[in-house]
Amino acid sequence: MTTVLAIEDDALLRDSIVNALIVRGLTAIAAENGYVGLKLAQENIPDLVLCDVRMPGLSGYEVLKSLRQDPNTATIPLIFLTAENTPEVMAIGADLGANGYLCKPFSTTELMAAIAPFI
């Protein structure tokens, strides 16, 4: 079964993502911040990570850097979730090895379309 890790500090959005994944038959793991998300990624080796860019503590960029440096998690696809739809933000993520972006707010349909190539 496909496992998706959602790292999002907004509890309502995180719960919404998890529910959407479960309804579609996917296994969903959730983390409220980058530290917990990184730990869960290393413990569970998900098939895909959805990660907020701006979070207190460990940012999404830092999560991605850490994932890419660990041989066990280096190839896990990661899609950033962001409210900042700017070329600068997207360029930073691309340089770090992000596999895509999903701009907030997004619908369940947009979420599923974004993750479809990776599940």
N, C-alpha and C positions, 0 to 999 in steps of 0.2 A: 504494500500500500504506500502511496506517495505521502511523504511528510513535509509540511510547510511550517517554517518557523516565522512567526510574526513578532517583530520587535517594534513596539509602538508605545510611547509614554502616555498617550491619551486613552484612558480606559474604555470609553465608549466606542471609539474607532477600533481599538484592539479587539474588543468583544464582537463587534460587527464583522470584522475580518474573519475571526475564528469561526463564528457561526456560518458565514458564507462558505467557508472551506469545508466544514463538517457536513453541511447540507448537500454538498456536491461529492460526498464520499471520500474526502481527503482527511488525513490525520493532521490536526493542527496543534502546534505548540505555541504558547504565547509568553512573551517577556515584556516587563514594564519598563526596562531600561537596557542600555547597551551592555552593561556588566553581566546582567542575568542572561541576556540574549547570547552573548559570546560563550558563556558557560554552557548553556543549553545546546548551542551549535556544536561545541566540542564533545559533549556527552552523547548527543543523539544523531549527529551527522545527517541533518535533514536534506531533502532533495532540492529544496529552494528556501531562500531567506527573503522575507519582505522586511525592510528596515527603514524606519524614520531617519531622516538626515539630522534634524535638530532635536537633540535630547539632552537633558541635563546630565552631567557626568561624562559618560563616554558617548561621543557623537556617532552617527551612522558611518561617517568617514573613518573614524578610528576602529569601529567594529569591522568594516570591510578590510582595512589594512591588516588587522590581526588575523582575520580569517584567511587572507591570501598568504600570510607568512607561515601558517601552520600547514604542513603537508596533508594532514587529515581533512582539512576544510578548504584547502586552496581552490578546489575546482567547483565548490558549491555555487550555483548561480545566485546572484543577489539582485533584487530590484529595490531601488530606493523609493520611499514614499515621501513626498515633499510638497509643501505649499509654495515653495519658491521655484517657479517655473522660469528660470533665467538661463541664458547660455553659459554663464559663469558656473553656476551650480552643476549643470549637466556636464560641463567640461571637467570639473574636479572629479566627479564620479566616474566618468569615462576613463580618465587618467589612472584612477585607482583600480579599475577593472570591474566596475558595476555592469550588470547585464541589461539594465533598463531603468526607467523612471515611471512612476505613476503619480500624477499630480493630484493633490487634494484640492477640493473634495472630489471623490470618484464614486461611481456607482458600482454595484456588484457586477454588472455586465462588463464594465471597464476593467475591474479587478480580474475577473476570469479570463478576459481576452489578453491581459498583460501576462498572466502566469501560464497560459495555455502552451506556449512553446517549451516550457520547462517541466511540465508534469506528464 
